[in-house]
Amino acid sequence: MKKNKIFFFVAALICFAFFAIPIKVFSEESIEVVFNDPFSKNQDPAIQDLILTTFEDAEERIYIAIYNFTDTTCRDALIDAVKRGVEVRLVIYSENADNRVIEDLKKNGIKIVKSQSEGLMHAKFIVVDYETTISGSANLTSGSFFYDNNFMILIHDSKVNKIFQEEFNEMFIEKKFGPTGHPTVPPTSITLKDGTKITVKFSPEDGVEKILLSLIQASQKSIDVLAYSFTSDNLGNALIDRYDDGVDVEVIFEEESSDQYGSEAAYLIRNGIPTYMDGLTDGLMHEKAMIFDESVVAAGSYNFTRAAETENDEQILIIDNRKIADQFMEEFEKILERAN
């Protein structure tokens, strides 16, 4: 079974050009993931601290694509960065662009572009200088930092940074949003210095659902899902098929969104898949991640919905790294302990 597992994953990953690329060696970890703990007795600053430290370390530029931004501490850190000569640019979803924090950023010389499409500018990533990138599920809000389950992934790699920079420029400079965006130009798949294989994809231009379907099909042992929103019939049917084939499948939904129109929750339950509702009462289980055979993770801003696939601006990382997968599994089990 182990050999079969390796064969199927190698085949699936080759389809999306996972290949080694020589890169500059960094002294830091190539990749790390940070989760917050909304059940902490004190507000857990883990994600906010990661972002603030990255802002403080910036020397030349900070480019941010974000759905919502209301956190005053991050606002102040960006204003400080501008004062020391760092170029700061921001792309934000248009309906969240008229608040006090955004106005303060404008007054301090930060250039801001509002989204221009029928879908959501739902991406959540930060590009710093030429080697550092942050990608994940959290908005720059106190709710995301302290009350909702979220994650952010920090990557030190110039090629990953460049891919995200190009996506940012597509929105900031070319004003291309949603389906008008360009497909991501290779190399989209990179091997980091520690051996991590990582693929960077954006929606809707890169066909993310097709990639997820391939990874679901390739899974031999288990598929674990954290779903803030899940309405994709194709992904739901694929999970049921693999479950019927003997693969262990478990899904944790954000309870408030589990009964939204088109949600796959009831459908999965009817087909026998172990399905749970998160146990948060004051916040949201806002994570969007799939863990395949406890070794490969797909995670980002991309919810498992038709809108994410066809309309919204989203980002997702496919990460082949057992340590990162173990951390996502620990997060899954932690949320499961409190789920219903």
C-alpha positions in Angstrom: 0.0 0.0 0.0 2.8 2.4 0.8 4.3 1.9 -2.7 0.9 2.4 -4.3 0.5 5.6 -2.3 3.8 7.0 -3.4 3.0 6.0 -7.1 -0.4 7.7 -7.1 0.9 10.9 -5.5 3.9 11.1 -7.8 1.6 10.7 -10.8 -0.8 13.4 -9.6 1.9 15.9 -8.7 3.8 15.4 -12.0 0.6 16.5 -13.8 1.1 19.9 -12.2 4.8 20.2 -12.9 6.3 19.6 -9.5 10.0 19.7 -10.3 13.2 20.7 -8.6 14.4 24.2 -9.3 17.8 25.5 -8.0 17.1 28.4 -5.6 19.0 30.7 -3.3 19.7 29.2 0.2 18.2 31.1 3.1 19.1 31.0 6.8 15.5 30.9 7.8 13.0 28.0 7.5 11.8 27.8 3.9 8.2 27.4 4.9 6.2 27.5 8.1 2.6 27.7 9.1 1.0 29.6 11.9 -2.4 28.9 13.4 -4.3 31.0 16.0 -6.3 29.7 18.9 -9.6 31.4 19.3 -10.3 29.3 22.4 -7.3 30.8 24.2 -8.1 32.5 27.5 -6.2 35.5 26.2 -6.3 36.7 22.7 -3.8 34.6 20.7 -1.5 37.0 18.7 0.2 34.3 16.7 -1.0 35.4 13.3 -1.0 39.1 14.0 2.6 38.8 15.3 3.7 36.9 12.2 2.4 39.7 10.0 3.7 42.5 12.1 7.2 41.0 12.2 7.1 40.7 8.5 6.1 44.3 8.1 8.8 45.4 10.5 11.5 43.5 8.6 10.5 44.9 5.2 13.2 47.0 3.5 11.8 48.0 0.1 8.2 46.9 -0.5 5.0 45.5 1.0 2.3 44.5 -1.4 -1.0 43.3 0.1 -4.1 41.7 -1.5 -6.8 41.3 1.1 -10.5 40.9 1.3 -10.9 43.0 4.5 -8.6 45.2 6.5 -9.8 46.9 9.8 -6.9 46.1 12.2 -5.4 49.3 13.6 -2.2 47.6 14.7 -1.4 46.5 11.2 -2.4 49.9 9.9 0.1 51.5 12.2 2.9 49.1 11.2 2.3 49.9 7.6 2.4 53.6 8.2 5.7 53.2 10.1 7.0 51.2 7.1 6.1 54.1 4.7 7.9 56.5 7.0 11.1 54.5 6.8 10.9 54.5 3.0 9.2 51.2 2.2 6.8 51.2 -0.7 3.4 49.9 0.4 0.6 49.0 -2.0 -2.8 47.5 -1.3 -5.5 45.7 -3.3 -8.8 45.3 -1.4 -12.3 44.1 -2.1 -14.3 47.2 -3.2 -17.1 46.9 -0.6 -14.6 46.8 2.2 -12.6 49.8 1.0 -14.5 52.6 2.8 -13.5 52.3 6.4 -11.4 54.4 8.8 -8.3 52.2 8.5 -8.3 52.4 4.7 -8.7 56.1 4.8 -5.8 56.4 7.3 -3.6 54.4 5.0 -4.5 56.7 2.0 -3.7 59.8 4.0 -0.3 58.4 4.7 0.6 57.9 1.1 -0.3 54.3 0.7 -1.6 53.5 -2.8 -4.8 51.5 -2.8 -6.7 49.8 -5.6 -10.3 48.6 -5.1 -11.4 45.5 -6.9 -13.3 45.8 -10.1 -15.4 42.7 -10.8 -18.7 41.1 -10.0 -17.0 38.5 -7.8 -15.2 39.0 -4.6 -11.5 40.0 -4.4 -11.2 37.3 -1.7 -7.4 36.7 -1.9 -5.3 37.0 1.3 -1.6 37.3 0.6 1.3 39.6 1.3 4.5 40.0 -0.7 7.5 41.5 1.1 10.7 42.6 -0.6 11.9 39.9 -3.0 12.0 36.7 -0.9 9.1 36.7 1.6 5.5 35.8 1.0 2.6 35.2 3.3 -0.5 33.3 2.1 -3.5 32.0 4.0 -7.1 32.3 5.2 -6.9 35.3 7.5 -8.0 38.9 6.8 -6.3 41.8 8.5 -9.0 42.1 11.1 -9.2 41.5 14.8 -11.9 38.9 14.2 -9.6 36.9 11.9 -6.7 37.3 14.4 -8.4 36.5 17.7 -11.9 35.0 17.3 -11.9 32.9 14.1 -9.9 29.8 13.3 -7.3 30.8 10.7 -3.8 30.0 9.4 -1.1 31.9 7.5 1.8 30.3 5.7 5.2 32.1 5.5 7.5 31.2 2.6 11.1 32.4 2.0 11.7 31.9 -1.7 12.3 34.4 -4.5 10.5 32.4 -7.1 7.3 32.1 -5.0 7.6 35.8 -4.2 7.8 36.6 -7.9 4.7 34.5 -8.7 2.7 36.3 -6.1 4.1 39.7 -7.2 2.9 39.1 -10.7 -0.6 38.2 -9.5 -0.6 41.4 -7.4 0.5 43.5 -10.3 -2.2 42.0 -12.5 -4.8 43.5 -10.1 -3.0 46.6 -9.0 -1.5 47.8 -12.3 -3.6 46.1 -15.0 -6.8 46.2 -13.1 -7.7 42.6 -14.0 -9.9 40.8 -11.6 -11.9 37.6 -11.6 -12.2 35.8 -14.9 -10.2 38.5 -16.7 -7.0 37.5 -15.1 -4.1 35.8 -16.8 -3.3 32.1 -16.2 -0.3 31.8 -13.9 2.9 31.7 -15.9 5.4 28.8 -15.2 7.3 28.1 -13.1 4.3 27.7 -10.8 5.8 24.7 -9.0 8.9 25.0 -7.0 11.1 22.9 -4.8 12.3 24.8 -1.7 15.7 24.4 -0.2 14.4 22.0 2.4 12.8 19.7 -0.2 9.3 21.1 0.1 7.4 20.9 -3.2 5.0 23.8 -3.5 2.6 24.8 -6.3 1.1 28.3 -6.4 -2.3 28.6 -8.1 -4.8 31.4 -8.4 -8.5 31.3 -9.1 -10.4 31.6 -11.4 -7.7 31.6 -14.1 -5.9 28.4 -13.1 -8.6 25.8 -12.7 -8.1 25.0 -9.0 -11.0 22.6 -8.8 -9.4 20.3 -11.4 -6.2 20.1 -9.3 -8.2 19.3 -6.1 -10.1 16.6 -7.9 -6.8 15.0 -9.1 -5.4 15.0 -5.6 -8.7 13.6 -4.2 -8.5 10.8 -6.8 -4.8 10.1 -6.0 -5.4 9.8 -2.2 -5.1 6.2 -1.0 -5.5 6.4 2.8 -7.2 9.6 4.0 -8.7 13.0 3.1 -9.3 15.5 5.9 -11.2 18.7 5.1 -11.6 22.0 6.9 -14.3 23.9 5.1 -15.6 27.3 5.9 -17.8 27.1 2.9 -18.4 24.0 0.7 -20.9 24.0 -2.1 -19.1 22.3 -5.0 -21.0 19.3 -6.2 -17.9 18.0 -8.1 -15.7 18.0 -5.0 -18.5 16.6 -2.8 -19.1 13.7 -5.3 -15.4 13.1 -5.5 -15.1 12.7 -1.7 -18.0 10.3 -1.7 -16.5 8.2 -4.4 -13.2 7.9 -2.6 -15.0 7.2 0.7 -16.9 4.4 -1.1 -13.5 3.1 -2.3 -12.3 2.7 1.3 -10.5 6.0 1.8 -11.0 7.6 5.2 -12.7 10.9 4.7 -13.6 13.4 7.4 -15.0 16.9 6.9 -15.4 19.7 9.5 -17.8 22.5 8.4 -18.2 26.0 9.8 -21.6 25.5 11.4 -23.1 28.9 10.3 -22.3 28.2 6.6 -23.1 24.5 6.6 -26.8 25.1 6.0 -26.4 27.8 3.4 -28.0 27.3 0.0 -26.2 24.6 -1.9 -24.0 23.4 1.0 -22.6 19.9 0.6 -22.9 19.2 4.4 -26.3 17.3 4.3 -25.3 15.5 1.1 -22.1 14.2 2.6 -23.9 13.1 5.8 -26.5 11.2 3.8 -23.7 9.4 2.0 -22.1 8.3 5.2 -19.1 10.6 5.3 -18.1 11.5 8.9 -19.1 15.2 8.9 -18.9 17.6 11.8 -19.8 21.2 12.7 -17.2 23.4 14.4 -17.6 24.2 18.1 -16.9 27.9 18.0 -19.6 30.1 19.5 -18.2 33.6 19.2 -16.2 33.2 16.0 -15.9 31.3 12.7 -14.0 28.2 11.6 -12.6 30.2 8.7 -10.0 27.7 7.4 -10.1 26.3 3.9 -7.8 23.2 3.7 -7.6 19.7 2.4 -5.0 17.2 3.7 -4.3 14.2 1.5 -2.9 11.0 3.0 -1.5 13.2 5.8 1.3 14.3 3.6 0.1 16.9 1.0 -1.9 20.0 1.9 -4.0 22.3 -0.3 -4.7 25.5 1.6 -5.4 29.2 1.0 -8.3 31.6 0.6 -10.1 29.3 -1.8 -13.4 28.0 -0.4 -14.8 24.9 -2.0 -17.5 26.7 -3.9 -18.5 27.5 -7.5 -17.9 31.2 -6.8 -14.3 30.6 -5.7 -13.8 28.5 -8.9 -15.4 30.8 -11.4 -15.7 34.4 -10.1 -13.6 35.3 -7.1 -10.0 36.2 -6.9 -8.4 33.5 -4.7 -5.1 31.9 -4.0 -4.1 28.4 -3.0 -0.9 26.5 -2.2 -0.4 22.8 -2.8 2.3 21.8 -0.3 4.1 18.5 -0.3 5.8 18.6 3.1 5.2 16.1 5.9 6.0 18.5 8.7 3.5 21.1 7.3 0.9 18.3 6.8 1.4 17.1 10.4 0.7 20.6 11.6 -2.5 20.8 9.6 -3.5 17.4 11.0 -2.9 18.7 14.5 -5.1 21.7 13.8 -7.7 19.4 12.3 -7.7 17.2 15.4 -7.8 20.2 17.7 -10.9 21.6 15.9 -12.5 18.2 15.8 -12.2 17.8 19.6 -14.6 20.7 20.0 -16.8 19.9 17.0 -20.3 18.6 17.1 
